[in-house]
Amino acid sequence: MPDLTQPAGWLPLAFMIIMGLAILIYVVLDGYDLGVGMLLVLADDAEERDLMVASIGPFWDANETWLVLGIGVLLTAFPLAHGVILGALYLPVAAMLAGLILRGVAFDFRIKAQDRHRQWWNRAFFVGSLLAALAQGYMLGLFILGFARTPGNVLFAALIGLGLAAGYCLLGAGWLLLKCEGTLQQRAATWGWWALWLTALGIAGVSLATPLLSPDIFARWFAVPNVFLLAPFPIITAVLFAVAAVALRRLPAQLDAGDEGGTWLPFAAAIAIFVLAFHGLAYSLFPWVVPQRLDIWQAAADPESLAVIFAGVAFVLPLILAYTVFAYWVFRGKATHLGYG
């Protein structure tokens, strides 16, 4: 590891932390609105679908700012890694972008379309959300395994894609519990219950498969004393799943009685699960930015360039954070029907 007291040592590490933070925030924030998009097909009627879309209306576009920031840092701070990663993941990246574009177009057009056409835009919103979620999980799986496309690796990447889509649905159901009322809120608790178990199966499968497919990750997690020091990660994750399961099981009857206490708990537990999973992944991969090929110092731009980029990021990042906090504060409370007057 280079000398962290020198710019060539600490600047790449700082940019890795910033990029990781941006991706984590994106996964949580855009994750819940992708989840709402995937849950849209389960709604009973047009009124429920309109309210679901309205619950993410003020936020979904701004949530993608964090993806732009993360990719921007990868491009400018780690140009060698950017070329390798985007080259290896060209098709799934294109699929993800197609999904995000389709979702954005469907969001804007569905509210203006005539009733007979709106169902098609609803389906497009669902397809775009599902495609983006599956593509992101698939890319993550291939990234972990160094982009080698063996049958086992492709199956592993597909498993992560399904698990991530289920996790996004869990976040989406938790969001609807916070932002909606009445029958839709009760139905969101049921959707969250099923998404929770699918997410648990996905995380369990990935946790078992990853060490078997990657000897380096196996050594990091199961060597002594690491196996004992890292034991709290799966234990806390299991506790969070149990807490969310109990809350989701109780909420329909509780909401039927007019008690909204604890509706925040499934969403908070889902966020905590994602944060723990992200930290486990970061531990498994650090300091590689391209696993087993380029570490953050090998892939980084010149220290002089990084210093200029760092000044720009130090200015922009607080503004994005402030805008995000401000937007969620202004549009706090229950969702109302979305429309253009």
Stockholm file with secondary structure:
# STOCKHOLM 1.0

chainA/1-341         MPDLTQPAGWLPLAFMIIMGLAILIYVVLDGYDLGVGMLLVLADDAEERDLMVASIGPFWDANETWLVLGIGVLLTAFPLAHGVILGALYLPVAAMLAGLILRGVAFDFRIKAQDRHRQWWNRAFFVGSLLAALAQGYMLGLFILGFARTPGNVLFAALIGLGLAAGYCLLGAGWLLLKCEGTLQQRAATWGWWALWLTALGIAGVSLATPLLSPDIFARWFAVPNVFLLAPFPIITAVLFAVAAVALRRLPAQLDAGDEGGTWLPFAAAIAIFVLAFHGLAYSLFPWVVPQRLDIWQAAADPESLAVIFAGVAFVLPLILAYTVFAYWVFRGKATHLGYG
#=GR chainA/1-341 SS CCCTTSHHHHHHHHHHHHHHHHHHHHHHHHHHHHHHHHHGGGCSSHHHHHHHHHHHTTTHHHHTHHHHHHHHHHHHHCHHHHHHHHHHTHHHHHHHHHHHHHHHHHHHHHTTSCHHHHHHHHHHHHHHHHHHHHHHHHHHHHHHTTTCCCHHHHHHHHHHHHHHHHHHHHHHHHHHHHHCCHHHHHHHHHHHHHHHHHHHHHHHHHHHHHHHHCHHHHHHHHSTTHHHHSTHHHHHHHHHHHHHHHHHHHHHHHHHTTCCTTTTHHHHHHHHHHHHHHHHHHHHHTTEEETTTEEHHHHCCCHHHHHHHHHHHHHHHHHHHHHHHHHHHHTCSCCCCCCCC
#=GC SS_cons         CCCTTSHHHHHHHHHHHHHHHHHHHHHHHHHHHHHHHHHGGGCSSHHHHHHHHHHHTTTHHHHTHHHHHHHHHHHHHCHHHHHHHHHHTHHHHHHHHHHHHHHHHHHHHHTTSCHHHHHHHHHHHHHHHHHHHHHHHHHHHHHHTTTCCCHHHHHHHHHHHHHHHHHHHHHHHHHHHHHCCHHHHHHHHHHHHHHHHHHHHHHHHHHHHHHHHCHHHHHHHHSTTHHHHSTHHHHHHHHHHHHHHHHHHHHHHHHHTTCCTTTTHHHHHHHHHHHHHHHHHHHHHTTEEETTTEEHHHHCCCHHHHHHHHHHHHHHHHHHHHHHHHHHHHTCSCCCCCCCC
//
